[in-house]
Amino acid sequence: MLIMGTGCFVTMAKELGHGRLLAVGGGGYNPHNIGKGWCAVTSALIRTLMAQE
């Protein structure tokens, strides 16, 4: 699910934002979960970009 959503964001960034994408996050009380979440998002972005090349 994360990969599919990320693919949509990457496509939109290419079409509407000249290939630029800004990822932001906020809040959270558990540093471990925040780290895991950002690793998952970053991994999904990298895999999506690699698959499109």
PDB file of N, CA, C and O in Angstrom, chain B, residues numbered from 101:
ATOM      1  N   MET B 101       0.822  -1.190   0.000  1.00  0.00           N
ATOM      2  CA  MET B 101       0.000   0.000   0.000  1.00  0.00           C
ATOM      3  C   MET B 101       0.867   1.255   0.000  1.00  0.00           C
ATOM      4  O   MET B 101       0.582   2.197  -0.739  1.00  0.00           O
ATOM      5  N   LEU B 102       1.906   1.285   0.803  1.00  0.00           N
ATOM      6  CA  LEU B 102       2.782   2.452   0.878  1.00  0.00           C
ATOM      7  C   LEU B 102       3.466   2.712  -0.457  1.00  0.00           C
ATOM      8  O   LEU B 102       3.611   3.861  -0.873  1.00  0.00           O
ATOM      9  N   ILE B 103       3.890   1.633  -1.134  1.00  0.00           N
ATOM     10  CA  ILE B 103       4.563   1.790  -2.425  1.00  0.00           C
ATOM     11  C   ILE B 103       3.602   2.390  -3.451  1.00  0.00           C
ATOM     12  O   ILE B 103       3.998   3.271  -4.215  1.00  0.00           O
ATOM     13  N   MET B 104       2.354   1.934  -3.482  1.00  0.00           N
ATOM     14  CA  MET B 104       1.386   2.450  -4.452  1.00  0.00           C
ATOM     15  C   MET B 104       1.135   3.932  -4.216  1.00  0.00           C
ATOM     16  O   MET B 104       1.116   4.717  -5.165  1.00  0.00           O
ATOM     17  N   GLY B 105       0.944   4.319  -2.970  1.00  0.00           N
ATOM     18  CA  GLY B 105       0.726   5.725  -2.650  1.00  0.00           C
ATOM     19  C   GLY B 105       1.936   6.572  -2.982  1.00  0.00           C
ATOM     20  O   GLY B 105       1.806   7.690  -3.478  1.00  0.00           O
ATOM     21  N   THR B 106       3.111   6.037  -2.707  1.00  0.00           N
ATOM     22  CA  THR B 106       4.339   6.755  -3.011  1.00  0.00           C
ATOM     23  C   THR B 106       4.485   6.943  -4.506  1.00  0.00           C
ATOM     24  O   THR B 106       4.912   8.005  -4.958  1.00  0.00           O
ATOM     25  N   GLY B 107       4.137   5.925  -5.281  1.00  0.00           N
ATOM     26  CA  GLY B 107       4.198   6.038  -6.736  1.00  0.00           C
ATOM     27  C   GLY B 107       3.319   7.172  -7.239  1.00  0.00           C
ATOM     28  O   GLY B 107       3.705   7.894  -8.159  1.00  0.00           O
ATOM     29  N   CYS B 108       2.156   7.334  -6.652  1.00  0.00           N
ATOM     30  CA  CYS B 108       1.263   8.435  -7.045  1.00  0.00           C
ATOM     31  C   CYS B 108       1.898   9.780  -6.735  1.00  0.00           C
ATOM     32  O   CYS B 108       1.826  10.700  -7.550  1.00  0.00           O
ATOM     33  N   PHE B 109       2.519   9.909  -5.568  1.00  0.00           N
ATOM     34  CA  PHE B 109       3.172  11.168  -5.204  1.00  0.00           C
ATOM     35  C   PHE B 109       4.348  11.472  -6.117  1.00  0.00           C
ATOM     36  O   PHE B 109       4.554  12.623  -6.501  1.00  0.00           O
ATOM     37  N   VAL B 110       5.112  10.463  -6.464  1.00  0.00           N
ATOM     38  CA  VAL B 110       6.261  10.665  -7.355  1.00  0.00           C
ATOM     39  C   VAL B 110       5.786  11.096  -8.737  1.00  0.00           C
ATOM     40  O   VAL B 110       6.375  11.990  -9.344  1.00  0.00           O
ATOM     41  N   THR B 111       4.737  10.475  -9.232  1.00  0.00           N
ATOM     42  CA  THR B 111       4.185  10.846 -10.536  1.00  0.00           C
ATOM     43  C   THR B 111       3.681  12.284 -10.515  1.00  0.00           C
ATOM     44  O   THR B 111       3.933  13.049 -11.446  1.00  0.00           O
ATOM     45  N   MET B 112       2.971  12.649  -9.456  1.00  0.00           N
ATOM     46  CA  MET B 112       2.481  14.022  -9.336  1.00  0.00           C
ATOM     47  C   MET B 112       3.634  15.013  -9.245  1.00  0.00           C
ATOM     48  O   MET B 112       3.563  16.098  -9.822  1.00  0.00           O
ATOM     49  N   ALA B 113       4.686  14.656  -8.533  1.00  0.00           N
ATOM     50  CA  ALA B 113       5.842  15.542  -8.408  1.00  0.00           C
ATOM     51  C   ALA B 113       6.493  15.763  -9.764  1.00  0.00           C
ATOM     52  O   ALA B 113       6.917  16.874 -10.083  1.00  0.00           O
ATOM     53  N   LYS B 114       6.571  14.704 -10.559  1.00  0.00           N
ATOM     54  CA  LYS B 114       7.171  14.833 -11.890  1.00  0.00           C
ATOM     55  C   LYS B 114       6.314  15.700 -12.800  1.00  0.00           C
ATOM     56  O   LYS B 114       6.838  16.521 -13.553  1.00  0.00           O
ATOM     57  N   GLU B 115       4.993  15.521 -12.735  1.00  0.00           N
ATOM     58  CA  GLU B 115       4.091  16.240 -13.628  1.00  0.00           C
ATOM     59  C   GLU B 115       3.850  17.683 -13.191  1.00  0.00           C
ATOM     60  O   GLU B 115       3.782  18.583 -14.028  1.00  0.00           O
ATOM     61  N   LEU B 116       3.721  17.902 -11.886  1.00  0.00           N
ATOM     62  CA  LEU B 116       3.303  19.217 -11.397  1.00  0.00           C
ATOM     63  C   LEU B 116       4.409  20.005 -10.708  1.00  0.00           C
ATOM     64  O   LEU B 116       4.334  21.231 -10.624  1.00  0.00           O
ATOM     65  N   GLY B 117       5.416  19.327 -10.222  1.00  0.00           N
ATOM     66  CA  GLY B 117       6.430  20.006  -9.419  1.00  0.00           C
ATOM     67  C   GLY B 117       7.825  19.962  -9.988  1.00  0.00           C
ATOM     68  O   GLY B 117       8.802  20.131  -9.258  1.00  0.00           O
ATOM     69  N   HIS B 118       7.933  19.734 -11.298  1.00  0.00           N
ATOM     70  CA  HIS B 118       9.251  19.671 -11.945  1.00  0.00           C
ATOM     71  C   HIS B 118      10.156  18.625 -11.294  1.00  0.00           C
ATOM     72  O   HIS B 118      11.373  18.801 -11.229  1.00  0.00           O
ATOM     73  N   GLY B 119       9.554  17.535 -10.812  1.00  0.00           N
ATOM     74  CA  GLY B 119      10.314  16.440 -10.224  1.00  0.00           C
ATOM     75  C   GLY B 119      10.659  16.631  -8.765  1.00  0.00           C
ATOM     76  O   GLY B 119      11.320  15.782  -8.168  1.00  0.00           O
ATOM     77  N   ARG B 120      10.223  17.727  -8.184  1.00  0.00           N
ATOM     78  CA  ARG B 120      10.550  17.991  -6.775  1.00  0.00           C
ATOM     79  C   ARG B 120       9.454  17.459  -5.863  1.00  0.00           C
ATOM     80  O   ARG B 120       8.267  17.515  -6.185  1.00  0.00           O
ATOM     81  N   LEU B 121       9.879  16.950  -4.732  1.00  0.00           N
ATOM     82  CA  LEU B 121       8.951  16.402  -3.751  1.00  0.00           C
ATOM     83  C   LEU B 121       9.454  16.771  -2.368  1.00  0.00           C
ATOM     84  O   LEU B 121      10.619  16.539  -2.045  1.00  0.00           O
ATOM     85  N   LEU B 122       8.596  17.336  -1.561  1.00  0.00           N
ATOM     86  CA  LEU B 122       8.949  17.712  -0.198  1.00  0.00           C
ATOM     87  C   LEU B 122       8.173  16.814   0.755  1.00  0.00           C
ATOM     88  O   LEU B 122       6.942  16.814   0.757  1.00  0.00           O
ATOM     89  N   ALA B 123       8.890  16.062   1.550  1.00  0.00           N
ATOM     90  CA  ALA B 123       8.252  15.177   2.530  1.00  0.00           C
ATOM     91  C   ALA B 123       8.450  15.772   3.917  1.00  0.00           C
ATOM     92  O   ALA B 123       9.577  16.062   4.318  1.00  0.00           O
ATOM     93  N   VAL B 124       7.372  15.951   4.637  1.00  0.00           N
ATOM     94  CA  VAL B 124       7.437  16.505   5.988  1.00  0.00           C
ATOM     95  C   VAL B 124       6.661  15.600   6.933  1.00  0.00           C
ATOM     96  O   VAL B 124       5.749  14.883   6.522  1.00  0.00           O
ATOM     97  N   GLY B 125       7.022  15.644   8.152  1.00  0.00           N
ATOM     98  CA  GLY B 125       6.331  14.856   9.164  1.00  0.00           C
ATOM     99  C   GLY B 125       6.200  15.682  10.427  1.00  0.00           C
ATOM    100  O   GLY B 125       6.891  16.685  10.601  1.00  0.00           O
ATOM    101  N   GLY B 126       5.339  15.268  11.275  1.00  0.00           N
ATOM    102  CA  GLY B 126       5.178  16.029  12.507  1.00  0.00           C
ATOM    103  C   GLY B 126       4.623  15.178  13.623  1.00  0.00           C
ATOM    104  O   GLY B 126       3.967  14.160  13.406  1.00  0.00           O
ATOM    105  N   GLY B 127       4.905  15.626  14.801  1.00  0.00           N
ATOM    106  CA  GLY B 127       4.346  14.989  15.991  1.00  0.00           C
ATOM    107  C   GLY B 127       4.920  13.625  16.274  1.00  0.00           C
ATOM    108  O   GLY B 127       5.768  13.117  15.539  1.00  0.00           O
ATOM    109  N   GLY B 128       4.460  13.065  17.313  1.00  0.00           N
ATOM    110  CA  GLY B 128       4.881  11.721  17.681  1.00  0.00           C
ATOM    111  C   GLY B 128       5.526  11.707  19.052  1.00  0.00           C
ATOM    112  O   GLY B 128       6.273  12.617  19.413  1.00  0.00           O
ATOM    113  N   TYR B 129       5.237  10.694  19.787  1.00  0.00           N
ATOM    114  CA  TYR B 129       5.773  10.587  21.131  1.00  0.00           C
ATOM    115  C   TYR B 129       6.697   9.398  21.288  1.00  0.00           C
ATOM    116  O   TYR B 129       7.285   9.203  22.351  1.00  0.00           O
ATOM    117  N   ASN B 130       6.832   8.604  20.242  1.00  0.00           N
ATOM    118  CA  ASN B 130       7.664   7.421  20.343  1.00  0.00           C
ATOM    119  C   ASN B 130       8.761   7.502  19.278  1.00  0.00           C
ATOM    120  O   ASN B 130       8.508   7.206  18.110  1.00  0.00           O
ATOM    121  N   PRO B 131       9.972   7.899  19.666  1.00  0.00           N
ATOM    122  CA  PRO B 131      11.049   8.063  18.690  1.00  0.00           C
ATOM    123  C   PRO B 131      11.320   6.803  17.861  1.00  0.00           C
ATOM    124  O   PRO B 131      11.680   6.903  16.688  1.00  0.00           O
ATOM    125  N   HIS B 132      11.155   5.638  18.450  1.00  0.00           N
ATOM    126  CA  HIS B 132      11.374   4.387  17.723  1.00  0.00           C
ATOM    127  C   HIS B 132      10.390   4.263  16.560  1.00  0.00           C
ATOM    128  O   HIS B 132      10.779   3.913  15.446  1.00  0.00           O
ATOM    129  N   ASN B 133       9.119   4.551  16.824  1.00  0.00           N
ATOM    130  CA  ASN B 133       8.109   4.455  15.766  1.00  0.00           C
ATOM    131  C   ASN B 133       8.305   5.528  14.695  1.00  0.00           C
ATOM    132  O   ASN B 133       8.074   5.272  13.513  1.00  0.00           O
ATOM    133  N   ILE B 134       8.725   6.716  15.097  1.00  0.00           N
ATOM    134  CA  ILE B 134       8.989   7.778  14.130  1.00  0.00           C
ATOM    135  C   ILE B 134      10.117   7.344  13.196  1.00  0.00           C
ATOM    136  O   ILE B 134      10.028   7.520  11.981  1.00  0.00           O
ATOM    137  N   GLY B 135      11.168   6.783  13.764  1.00  0.00           N
ATOM    138  CA  GLY B 135      12.293   6.296  12.959  1.00  0.00           C
ATOM    139  C   GLY B 135      11.870   5.204  11.992  1.00  0.00           C
ATOM    140  O   GLY B 135      12.261   5.214  10.825  1.00  0.00           O
ATOM    141  N   LYS B 136      11.077   4.269  12.474  1.00  0.00           N
ATOM    142  CA  LYS B 136      10.595   3.187  11.605  1.00  0.00           C
ATOM    143  C   LYS B 136       9.718   3.733  10.490  1.00  0.00           C
ATOM    144  O   LYS B 136       9.803   3.283   9.347  1.00  0.00           O
ATOM    145  N   GLY B 137       8.879   4.701  10.822  1.00  0.00           N
ATOM    146  CA  GLY B 137       7.988   5.282   9.823  1.00  0.00           C
ATOM    147  C   GLY B 137       8.753   6.009   8.724  1.00  0.00           C
ATOM    148  O   GLY B 137       8.458   5.839   7.541  1.00  0.00           O
ATOM    149  N   TRP B 138       9.733   6.820   9.114  1.00  0.00           N
ATOM    150  CA  TRP B 138      10.512   7.546   8.117  1.00  0.00           C
ATOM    151  C   TRP B 138      11.384   6.612   7.288  1.00  0.00           C
ATOM    152  O   TRP B 138      11.610   6.866   6.105  1.00  0.00           O
ATOM    153  N   CYS B 139      11.866   5.556   7.884  1.00  0.00           N
ATOM    154  CA  CYS B 139      12.620   4.561   7.099  1.00  0.00           C
ATOM    155  C   CYS B 139      11.719   3.913   6.060  1.00  0.00           C
ATOM    156  O   CYS B 139      12.148   3.679   4.930  1.00  0.00           O
ATOM    157  N   ALA B 140      10.481   3.620   6.426  1.00  0.00           N
ATOM    158  CA  ALA B 140       9.537   3.012   5.479  1.00  0.00           C
ATOM    159  C   ALA B 140       9.210   3.977   4.343  1.00  0.00           C
ATOM    160  O   ALA B 140       9.163   3.576   3.181  1.00  0.00           O
ATOM    161  N   VAL B 141       8.983   5.246   4.675  1.00  0.00           N
ATOM    162  CA  VAL B 141       8.668   6.242   3.640  1.00  0.00           C
ATOM    163  C   VAL B 141       9.856   6.430   2.707  1.00  0.00           C
ATOM    164  O   VAL B 141       9.689   6.432   1.488  1.00  0.00           O
ATOM    165  N   THR B 142      11.047   6.587   3.259  1.00  0.00           N
ATOM    166  CA  THR B 142      12.247   6.780   2.443  1.00  0.00           C
ATOM    167  C   THR B 142      12.499   5.572   1.555  1.00  0.00           C
ATOM    168  O   THR B 142      12.828   5.720   0.378  1.00  0.00           O
ATOM    169  N   SER B 143      12.346   4.391   2.110  1.00  0.00           N
ATOM    170  CA  SER B 143      12.530   3.165   1.334  1.00  0.00           C
ATOM    171  C   SER B 143      11.534   3.093   0.182  1.00  0.00           C
ATOM    172  O   SER B 143      11.899   2.732  -0.937  1.00  0.00           O
ATOM    173  N   ALA B 144      10.280   3.434   0.454  1.00  0.00           N
ATOM    174  CA  ALA B 144       9.259   3.399  -0.596  1.00  0.00           C
ATOM    175  C   ALA B 144       9.575   4.412  -1.694  1.00  0.00           C
ATOM    176  O   ALA B 144       9.395   4.118  -2.876  1.00  0.00           O
ATOM    177  N   LEU B 145      10.039   5.594  -1.319  1.00  0.00           N
ATOM    178  CA  LEU B 145      10.408   6.593  -2.324  1.00  0.00           C
ATOM    179  C   LEU B 145      11.553   6.096  -3.200  1.00  0.00           C
ATOM    180  O   LEU B 145      11.504   6.220  -4.424  1.00  0.00           O
ATOM    181  N   ILE B 146      12.570   5.541  -2.580  1.00  0.00           N
ATOM    182  CA  ILE B 146      13.730   5.050  -3.331  1.00  0.00           C
ATOM    183  C   ILE B 146      13.326   3.908  -4.260  1.00  0.00           C
ATOM    184  O   ILE B 146      13.717   3.891  -5.427  1.00  0.00           O
ATOM    185  N   ARG B 147      12.553   2.961  -3.754  1.00  0.00           N
ATOM    186  CA  ARG B 147      12.133   1.836  -4.594  1.00  0.00           C
ATOM    187  C   ARG B 147      11.261   2.305  -5.756  1.00  0.00           C
ATOM    188  O   ARG B 147      11.381   1.784  -6.865  1.00  0.00           O
ATOM    189  N   THR B 148      10.396   3.271  -5.518  1.00  0.00           N
ATOM    190  CA  THR B 148       9.542   3.794  -6.588  1.00  0.00           C
ATOM    191  C   THR B 148      10.381   4.488  -7.642  1.00  0.00           C
ATOM    192  O   THR B 148      10.172   4.280  -8.837  1.00  0.00           O
ATOM    193  N   LEU B 149      11.327   5.310  -7.215  1.00  0.00           N
ATOM    194  CA  LEU B 149      12.175   6.024  -8.167  1.00  0.00           C
ATOM    195  C   LEU B 149      13.048   5.056  -8.970  1.00  0.00           C
ATOM    196  O   LEU B 149      13.233   5.235 -10.174  1.00  0.00           O
ATOM    197  N   MET B 150      13.577   4.043  -8.309  1.00  0.00           N
ATOM    198  CA  MET B 150      14.415   3.055  -9.004  1.00  0.00           C
ATOM    199  C   MET B 150      13.588   2.280 -10.016  1.00  0.00           C
ATOM    200  O   MET B 150      14.082   1.981 -11.103  1.00  0.00           O
ATOM    201  N   ALA B 151      12.356   1.949  -9.695  1.00  0.00           N
ATOM    202  CA  ALA B 151      11.508   1.170 -10.594  1.00  0.00           C
ATOM    203  C   ALA B 151      11.107   1.974 -11.833  1.00  0.00           C
ATOM    204  O   ALA B 151      10.840   1.400 -12.889  1.00  0.00           O
ATOM    205  N   GLN B 152      11.066   3.294 -11.702  1.00  0.00           N
ATOM    206  CA  GLN B 152      10.657   4.135 -12.820  1.00  0.00           C
ATOM    207  C   GLN B 152      11.811   4.466 -13.757  1.00  0.00           C
ATOM    208  O   GLN B 152      11.579   5.012 -14.836  1.00  0.00           O
ATOM    209  N   GLU B 153      13.039   4.155 -13.379  1.00  0.00           N
ATOM    210  CA  GLU B 153      14.182   4.453 -14.252  1.00  0.00           C
ATOM    211  C   GLU B 153      14.389   3.349 -15.261  1.00  0.00           C
ATOM    212  O   GLU B 153      15.305   3.425 -16.081  1.00  0.00           O
TER     213      GLU B 153
END
